Amino acid sequence: MATRLDRLVGLLDSGGTPAVRSTAARQIGNIQRQHPSELPTLLARVYEHLRSKSWDTRIAAAQAFEAIAKQVAEWDPQKGASDTAEADWLTFAQFNVESVVRNGRVLLASAGHEFEDDGLEGLDPQTRVAAQQAQMRKRLGMGAQFLDDDLLDDVDVKPDILIKSEKPCDTHSDVQVGNKRKAEEAPEAEIDMSKLSARERNRLKRKARMDGKKKPVKAPAANDTKNGVAKAESNANDQNAVKSEAVVVASKDADKETDKHVFTVDTGAWAFSSVVDALEVDLFDAVWEVRHGAAMALREILKHHGFGAGRLLGALDNSSRNQRRIEDICVRLACVLTLDRFGDFVSDHVVAPVRETCAQALGVASQFLAPMGVSALQDAMLQLARGTAWERRHAGLSGLRYVVAVRRDLASLLVGGTLDAALDGLAAADDDVRAVAAATLLPLVEPLVMCQPHRVPDVVAGVWAALAALDDDLAASVAGVMDLLARLFAQSEVRNSTSHTPEMVPRLFPFFRHALVGVRRAVVQALQTFAEMADPVSKSETSLDPVLVSDAGASWISSECLWLVLQNLVLETDTGILEASAKLWHTLLKRVRVDTVLRPLDIEQMFTLAATPLGTALPPALLRRNGSASSRHNVDAAMIQQDLGLLSRETVLQCRVAAGVALGR
């Protein structure tokens, strides 16, 4: 009968929704709180799901590791009088990117065995059968490479050896279990094979071989077969059910004991020492799912128990041991970043789950490193970021991104080298490198202004240059660059040190109707930031009439800008962007005098566009493209043609109402 733990562990894989899996993970953590001594068992049961092919299962297993780790007390043993033996841990002094690439194995999606040619072309039938049997042993893990004895003999795969209980057999013929050699002595007990399934017969054969016993099993005689067929058929289901249940329970219990032994640690050592050792091995597995699961579990363990890594009860200097153990883990993660080449593309950007998760684990581990260790970690990431292969540059910048985000207290130490690498990444030809470079600079904006204000003009110039070079419909880095631009100009020091902002802002206009939703959202948010930088219009002190005077910082707000924002309200189907566009329109109207920006003809045409009847194509003459890069792919074709087969009437009506409200202001 399945226990509560069995059901919860099963839900990690079979849960219908992520919420169900997450709930199961939390309840596994509650079991750890109620039964602290069962930590090795819980880790072993969840560990297998880290190697699953299913993304959701691996995520749930990592959540279970986190839930378990939260319920384990922090390991801070007492200091002893004498130090223990030195552990053979890796250091950053040993790390060299070129050496790792030269001597390491490139980590791809898998080892490629599933695509290998079986090499059976042109073989004669007898040789082909022998080769296929050898391949079957290898694929089932039953070869003699790791076992003292073969679990799969020719007897198991030879069709003419199978026993059919419905046919009479010779009374004196015995079926030998084990080798092909004849039994020399009688067994302690005989088993009637007619009442067992083929699977159970094979299990008994393997058990006999493993025990070193030779059990001749008597086959049913002819008269026994004829007289006992009815009885065997009537009792087969009940007997098989009992035997099968007993075997399954025994097997599960044996597996649990084995896994518990694997993850059992010595008294006075870190509770997660053994499982972390296993995860470090999995980090270099040929299958990317195994690497991904190991990196996630390692990240969750370090998040809650990195302080206890390497510490021993009675050790003289546990702080030093902890630093060396964390450094060892970081070096291994850096090696994975160097060797991993697996990447996939989802929507508009690259997905490198192994590199991304290892970078996150590095960021988590860095919070336990001393400043000298963090500096060595940065140097290792800079080696990667300065490489020639885009995967290496992407990995190095990803590592820097999370390290600088976590160690903000060391911003003055990290900003220099990271800034140079990120600016080089912004100028890279590869779009994914530019995207991660912009994300790396985001947490450095405030430290940059405080620690190195003289570098601000260089960063601003690099960002504008990167934006000018992005003219591809699928350039995913546009959104990141615009977010960085908005974050930069939100700082008053950046605004004061830059005098050409009004001339630069119109460079954002071509991206209003970009093919990617993230880019369109980033454009509106960036313009919102620039609009809020300008002062609202005020009354003139020199005129008798209350004339409104615009701020000089709002000179970029032109009729073209207002047209594009209103067009966003008419065409945009994304609710979030539609709301942000309405907010931007309201902000722009407070920064300029409308009668000095828009002609009466412009206002009339705006009303005409917004009042176009539903189901009638929008007038092409009233639409602005502004030389957009998206002109190669018209994302608004359905809305312009009012194709109600692709769009709902509610969506079209929502846009028209938003445009009408905006014009009413």
Helices and strands as residue ranges (DSSP letters): H 4-14, H 18-34, G 36-38, H 39-47, G 48-51, H 55-70, G 92-94, H 97-103, G 113-115, H 125-139, H 154-157, G 159-161, E 174-175, G 193-195, H 198-211, E 217-218, H 222-262, H 273-282, H 288-305, G 306-308, H 318-339, E 344-346, E 349-351, H 353-366, H 371-385, H 390-406, G 408-410, H 411-426, H 431-441, G 442-444, H 445-451, G 453-455, H 456-468, H 477-489, H 492-497, H 501-504, G 505-511, H 517-533, E 538-539, E 548-549, G 552-554, H 559-571, H 575-591, H 594-597, H 600-610, G 620-622, G 629-632, H 637-641, H 649-664
